[in-house]
Amino acid sequence: MRSGMKHKTRFKVLTFLALALAVSSPYLFFAFFRTNQGEAAQTPTPKYIFIFLADGAGVTHLEVARMYSRHIHNEGLVISDKIMREGTLGLLTTHSADSLSSDSAAAATALASGCKTKTGSIGTCADGSIPGTVLEVAKERAMRIGLVTNSTIYDASPAAFAGHVPDRRLYSPIIDQYLQLEPELLLGGGRDLFLPMSQPGSRRRDETDMIASFRKRGYTYVSDKQGLSQAKGAKLLGLFSLRDMSFEIDRNKNIEPSVYDMTQAAIRILQEGNQRGFVVFIETENVDTAAHLTDIASVIHDFREFDRAVGLAYEFYKKHPRETLILVTSDHETGGLGFTMAMKEMGNRRSQTAATVQDLKKIQSIPISLKKAVEILGPNPTSESLDRLMADYFKEFFLAPDLKNAILSKDPIGRSIYLNPVANGLGMMIANNTQAYWSTSSHTNHPVFVAVLGVGAERFRGYQDNTDFGKHLSALLQGKN
């Protein structure tokens, strides 16, 4: 009875104060109301979080893929047409603690842990502190977590979301940390460091069978597309190649799953019987790898498949709009890519040409990746083998004599385009025929887009540092303002 009397008295006092403020100052009245309402409200925490990362993708990679989809297939992109239009759009800086440009390890650490670190470091801040990653925070909240990539599963970007090592090349310790953390889902390439040293294809330096170790922890193991589609159980390990998975343009679609296929399986496995929600990291590494090779066709094919995977999350969001958060971003830009105007003939400034839809159709005619082209040429290309490659796979393209000589001698074509002279030479050949040019075969300091839809999306709006991404996400998971 006394408790009820106190409640009624408090209510009368608050009502009297509110009415007094309304009479004396309407502004203070509404401020009073908003303050008390805000204190009562709780920061919403998304139950389902999708973190999509297109490694190496800048705004121009998105735009080239969007134009290709529109003009070649009469289709849009989910990222630009759904996530960006219905949600929030921002830009993120990409520099590391010790460089104006970044590698994937430092950039992914910023996204996953909210701190700057030195190039090559994973999950460790530049000041030596070791923060919890967003996946570790989710795990502490009893949410399910997963890592999906078409790179090796122990590569820098996925590792930064679940591990802590001073050097990204410490692959075995990264896998050991995965086993300790026990994500419900691990899908990607990299079987070579899970196999005992004595087995073909292994790169381990011991006889430890890491697949067996994961099985002992209750993981179902699969190694191909069919196995993935049929997999059941609370925890899943999928390793679909010895090293990196195939470019989409080369992929055997009956055997090897794509990012879309792995995302479909991830949603099924992580959602089934799940009352606490999940956080899943989904990456296409192939955009970055293709950009290093200056391979415009592979960039487009893999970005489109990545966009299809984002489409699965968008369909999920439509079913759970008040509980879902979708984030689509990149760690850095690779290649300095862009369509531009160029001279038709060197030295003739009046003879200029700009890219058109016909150039997109030329790109469509390319049936293999430049990685595959390099493999076909072999370690010692000859003039005959190069002519045959052009006739078989690049029928609509002209190879200039200077580029042919550079490919045969395996000379870099420039100070900034040098990582794979044969592939880069072929990439410049394609550029000369389509006006899709590259300024480098490495990373740039370009800011990257972040497209966000769902619970808490407004936090990611505007021009921010990439560490803010990790801070916002961690705060959302913990229900903080």
C-alpha distance (Angstrom), angle and dihedral (degrees) to the residues before:
residue distance angle dihedral
M1 . . .
R2 3.79 . .
S3 3.82 90.0 .
G4 3.79 90.8 53.1
M5 3.81 91.6 48.7
K6 3.83 90.9 51.5
H7 3.81 91.2 50.1
K8 3.82 91.9 50.8
T9 3.82 91.8 47.1
R10 3.83 92.0 49.8
F11 3.81 90.4 48.7
K12 3.84 91.5 51.4
V13 3.82 91.6 49.2
L14 3.82 92.8 49.9
T15 3.80 90.9 46.6
F16 3.82 91.5 50.0
L17 3.82 91.4 49.6
A18 3.80 92.1 48.1
L19 3.83 92.3 50.1
A20 3.80 91.5 46.7
L21 3.78 90.5 52.2
A22 3.80 91.3 47.2
V23 3.80 90.6 55.5
S24 3.81 97.4 42.3
S25 3.81 99.6 36.0
P26 3.82 124.9 2.5
Y27 3.82 89.1 -167.6
L28 3.81 92.6 57.8
F29 3.79 89.8 45.6
F30 3.80 93.3 58.1
A31 3.82 91.2 42.1
F32 3.83 88.7 52.8
F33 3.81 90.7 49.7
R34 3.80 94.7 47.3
T35 3.82 92.9 47.6
N36 3.79 94.4 52.1
Q37 3.79 92.1 42.7
G38 3.81 90.6 50.4
E39 3.80 92.2 50.1
A40 3.78 90.3 53.0
A41 3.80 94.4 47.3
Q42 3.78 119.7 84.9
T43 3.78 125.9 -141.7
P44 3.81 105.9 -104.3
T45 3.80 115.9 -118.1
P46 3.80 117.2 -153.0
K47 3.78 113.9 -125.0
Y48 3.80 95.7 -157.4
I49 3.81 120.7 39.6
F50 3.80 126.0 -176.0
I51 3.83 116.8 -168.6
F52 3.81 108.7 -168.5
L53 3.80 116.5 -172.2
A54 3.80 123.3 -173.3
D55 3.78 98.9 -164.2
G56 3.80 112.0 -138.0
A57 3.81 94.3 4.8
G58 3.77 119.8 139.8
V59 3.78 129.4 -179.0
T60 3.82 89.9 -87.5
H61 3.82 92.4 55.2
L62 3.80 87.2 55.2
E63 3.80 92.2 46.1
V64 3.82 94.8 47.6
A65 3.82 89.9 50.5
R66 3.81 90.6 46.1
M67 3.81 93.3 51.5
Y68 3.80 91.2 45.9
S69 3.82 91.7 50.4
R70 3.79 91.7 48.1
H71 3.80 98.9 45.8
I72 3.81 100.8 32.9
H73 3.82 102.4 34.4
N74 3.82 102.3 17.0
E75 3.80 88.1 -124.9
G76 3.79 135.6 124.8
L77 3.78 130.4 -139.4
V78 3.79 123.2 -105.9
I79 3.80 90.8 -141.4
S80 3.80 95.8 56.2
D81 3.82 100.0 28.7
K82 3.81 100.6 40.0
I83 3.82 114.2 14.9
M84 3.81 96.8 39.1
R85 3.79 97.0 39.5
E86 3.80 97.6 44.0
G87 3.79 97.7 34.1
T88 3.78 140.3 32.1
L89 3.80 129.0 -57.2
G90 3.78 126.6 -155.5
L91 3.79 143.7 156.6
L92 3.79 126.7 -124.8
T93 3.78 130.2 -156.4
T94 3.82 114.4 -127.6
H95 3.83 108.7 -163.1
S96 3.80 120.7 124.9
A97 3.82 128.5 -135.9
D98 3.81 92.8 -93.2
S99 3.82 104.9 27.2
L100 3.80 139.7 47.2
S101 3.80 87.1 -132.4
S102 3.79 124.2 42.5
D103 3.75 143.3 -144.4
S104 3.80 122.5 -132.9
A105 3.81 94.1 -98.9
A106 3.80 96.0 59.1
A107 3.80 94.6 37.5
A108 3.81 94.5 48.5
T109 3.81 90.0 47.2
A110 3.80 88.8 56.9
L111 3.81 90.4 50.7
A112 3.80 94.7 44.6
S113 3.81 101.9 37.8
G114 3.79 106.5 19.8
C115 3.80 98.5 -121.5
K116 3.80 138.7 100.4
T117 3.77 118.6 -111.7
K118 3.77 138.3 175.4
T119 3.78 122.8 -86.2
G120 3.81 110.7 -80.5
S121 3.80 96.4 19.6
I122 3.80 122.0 119.9
G123 3.81 126.4 -155.5
T124 3.81 94.1 -15.7
C125 3.82 121.3 105.6
A126 3.80 121.8 -131.9
D127 3.82 89.6 -107.8
G128 3.82 90.6 57.5
S129 3.80 97.0 -105.4
I130 3.79 119.6 133.6
P131 3.81 111.9 -143.8
G132 3.76 125.3 -170.3
T133 3.78 114.2 -97.6
V134 3.80 120.6 -126.8
L135 3.81 89.5 -104.5
E136 3.79 91.0 52.3
V137 3.81 90.1 49.5
A138 3.80 88.8 50.9
K139 3.81 91.2 49.1
E140 3.82 90.0 53.1
R141 3.80 87.6 55.3
A142 3.83 89.3 54.6
M143 3.81 92.0 -110.7
R144 3.79 119.1 143.7
I145 3.80 115.8 -110.0
G146 3.79 134.7 -161.8
L147 3.81 143.5 -178.4
V148 3.81 122.1 -149.7
T149 3.82 126.0 177.6
N150 3.79 141.5 146.4
S151 3.79 88.2 -139.7
T152 3.78 122.7 74.4
I153 3.79 107.7 -60.0
Y154 3.81 89.6 -124.3
D155 3.82 93.7 53.0
A156 3.80 120.6 125.6
S157 3.81 101.2 -93.8
P158 3.82 99.9 50.5
A159 3.81 90.4 36.9
A160 3.81 91.4 56.4
F161 3.80 90.4 58.9
A162 3.80 94.0 53.8
G163 3.81 110.1 17.9
H164 3.79 147.5 53.6
V165 3.81 121.3 -145.4
P166 3.83 131.1 141.6
D167 3.81 92.5 -131.5
R168 3.80 126.2 40.3
R169 3.83 90.1 -142.5
L170 3.81 92.6 67.1
Y171 3.78 89.5 100.3
S172 3.80 100.6 159.4
P173 3.83 93.4 52.7
I174 3.82 88.2 49.4
I175 3.81 90.3 54.9
D176 3.82 89.9 46.7
Q177 3.80 89.1 54.0
Y178 3.80 90.2 50.7
L179 3.79 88.9 54.8
Q180 3.79 90.3 50.1
L181 3.82 93.8 47.9
E182 3.82 93.0 42.7
P183 3.80 103.0 -153.2
E184 3.78 109.8 -159.9
L185 3.79 89.6 -127.0
L186 3.83 135.1 36.5
L187 3.82 116.1 169.4
G188 3.81 128.2 166.4
G189 3.78 144.8 69.1
G190 3.79 129.5 -55.3
R191 3.78 104.9 95.3
D192 3.82 88.1 148.8
L193 3.82 92.7 81.0
F194 3.79 94.7 44.2
L195 3.82 94.2 57.1
P196 3.84 123.2 85.0
M197 3.80 114.2 -102.6
S198 3.82 92.6 -107.8
Q199 3.81 94.4 58.5
P200 3.84 120.6 92.5
G201 3.78 113.2 -94.4
S202 3.79 95.3 17.7
R203 3.80 120.2 139.2
R204 3.80 95.5 -175.4
R205 3.77 120.2 119.1
D206 3.79 94.4 -143.8
E207 3.79 140.0 43.3
T208 3.79 95.3 -105.5
D209 3.81 112.0 135.9
M210 3.80 102.8 -148.4
I211 3.80 93.2 -178.6
A212 3.80 88.0 59.5
S213 3.81 89.6 46.9
F214 3.80 91.2 55.3
R215 3.79 91.3 45.8
K216 3.80 89.1 55.6
R217 3.80 87.5 57.3
G218 3.80 90.6 56.8
Y219 3.81 100.9 -93.0
T220 3.78 122.9 148.7
Y221 3.81 108.9 -138.5
V222 3.83 124.4 -146.2
S223 3.81 131.7 173.5
D224 3.83 107.4 -175.3
K225 3.79 143.4 37.8
Q226 3.80 95.7 -94.1
G227 3.78 92.5 50.1
L228 3.79 89.9 50.0
S229 3.80 93.4 51.9
Q230 3.82 91.3 51.2
A231 3.80 98.6 40.1
K232 3.79 118.8 126.1
G233 3.76 134.8 177.8
A234 3.79 140.3 76.6
K235 3.82 95.3 -81.4
L236 3.79 129.0 38.3
L237 3.80 134.3 -170.9
G238 3.80 115.3 -171.2
L239 3.81 121.5 -179.3
F240 3.79 111.0 175.7
S241 3.82 103.3 175.1
L242 3.78 140.7 17.6
R243 3.81 92.4 -112.7
D244 3.83 130.8 -7.0
M245 3.78 117.5 -6.0
S246 3.81 120.1 -112.8
F247 3.77 127.9 -80.9
E248 3.79 109.9 -102.2
I249 3.81 90.7 -116.0
D250 3.85 90.0 58.2
R251 3.81 101.0 32.8
N252 3.81 120.2 126.7
K253 3.79 96.1 -129.2
N254 3.81 93.4 -160.6
I255 3.80 95.4 56.4
E256 3.79 112.2 22.3
P257 3.81 121.1 56.1
S258 3.80 121.7 -134.1
V259 3.79 128.3 -135.7
Y260 3.81 86.7 -94.5
D261 3.82 91.5 54.0
M262 3.81 92.4 47.4
T263 3.81 91.9 47.8
Q264 3.79 90.4 51.0
A265 3.81 90.5 52.6
A266 3.80 92.1 44.0
I267 3.80 92.7 56.3
R268 3.79 91.0 48.4
I269 3.81 95.3 48.3
L270 3.80 97.4 41.1
Q271 3.79 96.7 44.5
E272 3.80 101.2 44.6
G273 3.80 110.2 108.2
N274 3.79 90.8 -14.6
Q275 3.81 117.8 147.3
R276 3.83 97.9 166.2
G277 3.80 100.6 53.4
F278 3.80 132.1 -127.5
V279 3.79 146.2 -108.7
V280 3.80 116.6 -147.3
F281 3.82 128.9 -175.6
I282 3.81 113.3 -151.5
E283 3.80 120.9 -174.9
T284 3.75 139.5 -179.4
E285 3.79 106.1 -157.6
N286 3.80 90.8 174.6
V287 3.81 94.6 81.7
D288 3.80 89.4 60.9
T289 3.82 94.3 43.2
A290 3.81 91.5 48.7
A291 3.80 91.6 48.5
H292 3.82 90.2 52.3
L293 3.80 86.1 56.1
T294 3.84 91.1 45.2
D295 3.82 86.4 -122.8
I296 3.81 107.4 157.0
A297 3.82 95.8 177.6
S298 3.81 93.4 54.6
V299 3.81 91.4 45.8
I300 3.80 90.1 56.1
H301 3.81 97.1 44.6
D302 3.80 93.5 47.9
F303 3.80 94.6 43.9
R304 3.80 89.9 52.3
E305 3.81 91.3 51.3
F306 3.80 89.7 47.7
D307 3.81 88.7 52.1
R308 3.81 89.5 52.8
A309 3.80 88.1 55.5
V310 3.81 90.2 51.7
G311 3.80 85.8 52.5
L312 3.81 89.7 62.6
A313 3.79 90.1 55.7
Y314 3.80 90.2 47.4
E315 3.82 90.5 54.7
F316 3.81 88.0 49.0
Y317 3.81 89.8 50.4
K318 3.81 91.9 53.5
K319 3.82 88.4 58.1
H320 3.83 93.6 45.3
P321 3.84 105.6 26.1
R322 3.81 96.0 153.4
E323 3.80 94.4 49.8
T324 3.81 105.6 37.8
L325 3.80 134.6 87.2
I326 3.82 122.1 -172.8
L327 3.80 120.0 -168.3
V328 3.80 122.1 -175.3
T329 3.79 118.6 -175.6
S330 3.79 146.5 123.6
D331 3.78 136.7 -119.6
H332 3.82 96.6 -133.5
E333 3.80 141.9 -28.5
T334 3.80 120.5 -94.7
G335 3.78 125.8 -159.9
G336 3.79 106.2 9.9
L337 3.80 87.0 -111.0
G338 3.80 125.9 -168.9
F339 3.80 145.8 137.3
T340 3.79 109.2 -111.8
M341 3.80 144.8 163.4
A342 3.80 115.8 -91.1
M343 3.78 141.7 174.2
K344 3.77 115.5 -90.4
E345 3.78 89.2 -146.0
M346 3.78 126.6 26.0
G347 3.80 110.5 -105.9
N348 3.81 94.9 16.7
R349 3.81 104.3 103.0
R350 3.78 93.4 175.4
S351 3.79 91.2 59.1
Q352 3.80 102.5 77.7
T353 3.76 135.0 160.8
A354 3.81 134.7 -170.7
A355 3.78 129.8 -160.1
T356 3.80 119.2 -91.7
V357 3.79 137.3 176.9
Q358 3.80 87.4 -84.6
D359 3.80 88.3 66.4
L360 3.80 89.9 54.3
K361 3.81 87.3 53.0
K362 3.80 89.9 52.1
I363 3.80 88.8 54.0
Q364 3.81 89.1 49.1
S365 3.82 89.1 57.5
I366 3.82 92.5 62.2
P367 3.84 106.6 102.0
I368 3.83 102.2 -174.8
S369 3.78 140.4 41.1
L370 3.79 120.6 -105.3
K371 3.79 87.1 -115.9
K372 3.80 88.2 61.4
A373 3.81 90.2 45.0
V374 3.80 90.6 55.1
E375 3.81 89.9 50.0
I376 3.81 90.5 51.4
L377 3.80 91.2 51.5
G378 3.78 91.7 49.3
P379 3.80 128.3 -152.0
N380 3.81 94.1 -54.0
P381 3.83 111.4 39.6
T382 3.79 117.9 -159.7
S383 3.77 129.8 -157.5
E384 3.82 89.3 -109.6
S385 3.81 94.9 49.6
L386 3.80 91.0 47.9
D387 3.82 91.9 50.1
R388 3.80 89.3 49.4
L389 3.81 91.4 49.7
M390 3.81 90.6 52.1
A391 3.81 91.8 48.3
D392 3.81 93.9 48.0
Y393 3.82 102.4 40.2
F394 3.81 110.2 12.9
K395 3.79 102.9 43.0
E396 3.81 95.5 150.9
F397 3.79 95.2 48.1
F398 3.79 135.3 89.6
L399 3.81 120.1 -144.7
A400 3.82 111.1 -149.3
P401 3.84 115.8 -136.2
D402 3.82 93.7 -118.6
L403 3.81 91.6 54.5
K404 3.79 91.6 45.3
N405 3.79 90.1 54.6
A406 3.81 91.6 47.1
I407 3.83 91.4 51.5
L408 3.81 93.3 48.0
S409 3.80 92.1 48.5
K410 3.83 91.4 39.8
D411 3.79 91.5 -130.6
P412 3.81 119.8 158.9
I413 3.79 110.7 -108.6
G414 3.82 93.3 -140.0
R415 3.80 146.9 -8.4
S416 3.79 92.2 -92.6
I417 3.83 98.9 34.8
Y418 3.77 105.6 59.8
L419 3.81 115.6 105.4
N420 3.82 97.2 103.9
P421 3.83 109.4 11.0
V422 3.81 95.4 -166.7
A423 3.81 95.4 47.6
N424 3.81 92.2 39.8
G425 3.80 90.3 50.9
L426 3.80 89.9 53.3
G427 3.80 89.3 45.2
M428 3.78 91.1 55.1
M429 3.80 89.2 47.9
I430 3.82 88.3 56.9
A431 3.81 90.2 45.8
N432 3.80 91.8 53.2
N433 3.79 88.9 53.4
T434 3.83 98.1 43.8
Q435 3.84 106.7 24.4
A436 3.83 90.0 -122.8
Y437 3.79 97.5 134.1
W438 3.79 135.0 -174.6
S439 3.81 125.9 -148.8
T440 3.80 94.2 -163.0
S441 3.78 143.9 2.6
S442 3.80 90.4 -135.0
H443 3.81 140.6 56.6
T444 3.80 126.1 -56.5
N445 3.80 133.4 -160.6
H446 3.82 93.0 -115.4
P447 3.81 113.5 139.8
V448 3.80 113.4 -115.1
F449 3.79 130.5 -137.6
V450 3.79 124.3 -108.1
A451 3.81 114.9 -160.8
V452 3.80 114.9 -170.1
L453 3.79 133.8 -177.8
G454 3.78 129.3 178.6
V455 3.79 139.2 19.3
G456 3.81 110.9 13.7
A457 3.82 95.1 2.8
E458 3.81 93.1 136.6
R459 3.82 91.2 69.8
F460 3.79 91.5 70.4
R461 3.81 97.1 53.5
G462 3.80 120.9 120.3
Y463 3.78 135.9 12.6
Q464 3.81 109.8 -32.1
D465 3.78 141.9 157.0
N466 3.80 115.7 -97.1
T467 3.82 88.7 -117.6
D468 3.81 88.2 64.0
F469 3.80 88.2 64.4
G470 3.80 91.1 61.6
K471 3.80 93.2 42.2
H472 3.81 93.4 51.1
L473 3.78 92.8 47.1
S474 3.80 93.7 48.0
A475 3.80 90.7 48.6
L476 3.80 91.4 50.6
L477 3.80 91.1 51.2
Q478 3.80 90.2 51.7
G479 3.80 95.1 43.5
K480 3.80 93.7 -116.0
N481 3.81 127.6 147.0
